[in-house]
Amino acid sequence: MNGVNTVWIVCWNLVYSRAVGIWKDRTWRYPIIAGTTTIPVIIILRDITDGLYVTMPPLVAGFLVGAWAANASVSNTRTGWCTGLASGLSLIYGGVEFHNLGGWF
């Protein structure tokens, strides 16, 4: 039992140190903030507008982070990829909802 607890502590420390490292990296910090804030906005827009404007929040997030990256000393390409990844996670909600309606197979 003691060995299992040690493994969990080692795994937790590894995940925690990686998360702190990503958060301290300026290339990831603002894309994560912008991308995760699009999740509730997309859920609300899907319910209000029948899913017509769900691609707007990721585009706006990309524009805002891109404008920040143009004025900061970070890689524009890497920041763009990070923003796309973080904002793309918010679009999973639509895919799950589509699947629950019997849209796939």
N, C-alpha and C positions, 0 to 999 in steps of 0.2 A: 504494500500500500504506500509506503514511503517513497518508493521509486517512481510510482505513478504521479504522485504529487510533485516530485522533482521535475519530471518531464513537463507537466503542465506549467510549472513556474518558468522553466527555460523557454518554452514556447511563448508564453505570455510576454516575457522580457524581450524576446526577439521581435514579436509583433509590435510591441510598444515602442521599441527603439526605432523600428522601420517607420512607424507612423509619425513619430516625432521628427525623424529625419526628413520625411516627405513634407511635413508641415513647415519646417524651417526653410525648406527650399522655396525660394520666391517664384520659381517656375510653376510649382504645383499649388501654392497657397491660394492665390486668387482664382485659378480655374476650379478648385474644389469648392470655394465659397460660391462662385457664380453658378456652377453646375448643380450643386445641391439645393440652391434656392429656386432653381427652375422646377424641381419636383412638385412642391405643393401648387405652384402656379399652373403647371400642366394638368394636374389632377382637377383643379378648379375649372380651368378652361375647357377641359373635356366634358365636364358635367354641365357647364353653362352653354357651350356653343356646339354641342354634338361633335366635338373633335375637329372643328374646322381650323383652329389656330394653334394646334399643339406644337408646330415647328417654330413658332415665333420666339418663345422663351430661350431655347438653345441658340438661336441666331442672335438674339439681343445679348445673351451672355458672351457669345463669341466676339461680338462687336465691342462690348465694354472691356473685356480682358485684352483684346487685340489693341485697343486704344491705349490701355495702360502699358502693355508690353512695348509699344512703339516709343514711349517716353522713358521707359526703364532700361536698365542695362541687363536685359535677359534675352534669351533666344526666342525670337518671334515664332519660329517653326515649332519648337518644343512646347511653348506656351499654347499655341494653337492646337496641337495634338492633345495636350492635357485637358484643355477646355472641351474639345470634342468628346473625349472620353467621359469626362464628368457630366457633361450635358446629355450625352447619349444614354446614360443610365436612367435619366428621367423619362426617356421615351419607352422604356421597358413596360411601363404601366399600360400604355396603349396596346402593346402586343399581348400582354396577359389578359387584358379585357377582351381583346379580339378572340383570343383562344377560348375564353370561357363562353363566348357566344356561339362557339362551334364553327369558327372561321377557318380553322385548319383541319384538314382531313375529317 
